[in-house]
Amino acid sequence: MVANRLVDPKSKLAVSSWYKEKVYLPELENTNFAPHEFYRSMDYLEKMKGDIEKDLDYIKEQDFSYIVTLRKRRLNEAREAIEATFADLEEKKNKNEKEKKKELSFSLIYLVYPVKTSF
């Protein structure tokens, strides 16, 4: 019912047919839930609300430090990749400059010492 409200809001009664058309979970294949079964599930969630909120708060506290660590790691990896890319570009630039100097020196040699093409 929560997914329905977020994705494609329908009436509570329409949810019992909506999930068959829009939700794919292998566990739900060949099932047929009546509306009262959805309501019963919501009643259970309501009873467990306090415990669920406590668990989510704990997870949020634990995951926050993990997320910060993960983001720092990803930023470092991105920085390293960018630095490696710049190093590769600099290397290619230097290689191209060396090749151009080599071509230029061959051109200068040709101008100074023309090669006789006809005999």
C-alpha positions in Angstrom: 0.0 0.0 0.0 2.9 2.3 0.8 4.5 1.6 -2.6 1.2 2.3 -4.3 0.8 5.6 -2.6 4.3 6.7 -3.7 4.2 5.4 -7.2 0.7 5.3 -8.5 -1.9 6.4 -5.9 -5.1 4.4 -6.0 -7.8 3.8 -3.5 -7.2 1.2 -0.8 -9.6 -1.1 -2.5 -7.8 -0.8 -5.8 -4.5 -1.8 -4.3 -5.5 -5.5 -4.3 -5.6 -5.5 -8.1 -2.9 -2.9 -8.7 0.0 -5.0 -7.2 -0.7 -7.8 -9.8 -0.2 -5.4 -12.7 2.6 -3.1 -11.4 4.7 -5.0 -8.9 6.9 -7.9 -9.8 8.2 -10.1 -7.0 8.7 -13.8 -7.6 7.2 -14.5 -4.2 3.9 -12.8 -5.3 3.4 -14.9 -8.5 0.1 -16.8 -8.5 -1.1 -15.1 -5.4 -4.4 -13.4 -4.9 -4.7 -11.0 -1.9 -8.0 -9.7 -0.8 -8.2 -6.1 0.4 -8.7 -7.2 4.0 -5.2 -8.9 3.9 -3.6 -5.6 3.1 -5.5 -3.9 5.9 -4.3 -6.7 8.3 -0.7 -6.1 7.2 -1.2 -2.3 7.9 -2.6 -3.1 11.4 0.5 -5.2 12.1 2.8 -2.4 10.9 0.9 0.0 13.1 1.5 -2.2 16.2 5.2 -2.5 15.3 5.7 1.2 14.5 7.7 2.1 17.6 10.1 -0.9 17.2 10.5 -0.2 13.5 11.3 3.5 14.2 13.9 2.6 16.9 15.5 0.1 14.5 15.6 2.7 11.7 17.1 5.3 14.0 19.8 2.9 15.0 20.5 2.0 11.4 20.6 5.6 10.4 23.2 6.4 13.1 25.3 3.4 12.1 25.0 4.0 8.4 25.8 7.7 8.6 29.4 7.0 9.6 29.6 4.3 6.9 28.2 6.7 4.3 30.7 9.4 5.3 33.5 6.8 5.0 32.2 5.5 1.7 31.9 9.0 0.2 35.4 9.9 1.3 36.7 6.7 -0.3 34.8 7.5 -3.5 36.1 11.0 -3.6 39.6 9.8 -3.2 39.1 7.2 -6.0 37.7 9.9 -8.2 40.6 12.3 -7.4 43.1 9.5 -8.2 41.4 8.7 -11.5 41.4 12.4 -12.4 45.1 12.7 -11.5 45.9 9.6 -13.6 44.0 11.0 -16.5 45.9 14.3 -16.3 49.2 12.3 -16.1 48.2 10.3 -19.2 47.3 13.5 -21.0 50.6 15.1 -20.0 52.5 12.1 -21.2 50.7 12.1 -24.6 51.3 15.8 -24.9 55.0 15.3 -24.2 55.2 12.4 -26.7 53.4 14.4 -29.4 55.8 17.3 -28.8 58.8 15.0 -29.1 57.4 13.6 -32.4 56.8 17.1 -33.7 60.4 18.1 -32.9 61.6 14.9 -34.6 59.6 15.7 -37.7 60.8 19.3 -37.7 64.4 18.2 -37.4 63.9 15.8 -40.4 62.3 18.7 -42.3 65.3 20.9 -41.5 67.7 18.2 -42.5 65.8 17.8 -45.8 66.0 21.6 -46.4 69.7 21.7 -45.7 70.6 18.4 -47.5 67.9 17.9 -50.2 67.5 14.3 -51.2 68.1 13.7 -54.9 65.0 12.0 -56.2 66.1 11.6 -59.9 69.2 10.1 -61.2 
